[in-house]
Amino acid sequence: MLCEARNPFRRCPARPRNRRTAVNVPPGRSRPLLPPTFEELAAVDALAERENISRSEAIRRALAGLAA
């Protein structure tokens, strides 16, 4: 586009902005991802302790349980 060739930081009026797409919203989700709460972290730590697995494996299992 001609306007981008002159100024790469300016959006071209021929290409309207897509207001429905946000940077921190993955496809298929309607809200941005939020950081885990202390209760969720405590539950993951308890699962890791109980099953004697790593914290990352406990997170994977918890997410698999949510998806199922």
Residue pairs with C-beta under 8 A, 6 or more apart in sequence:
1 12
1 14
1 15
2 12
3 10
3 11
3 12
3 13
3 14
4 10
4 12
11 17
22 32
24 32
24 33
25 31
25 32
25 33
26 33
36 44
43 62
44 55
44 58
44 59
44 62
45 55
45 58
47 53
47 58
47 61
47 62
48 54
48 55
48 57
48 58
51 58
51 61
53 61
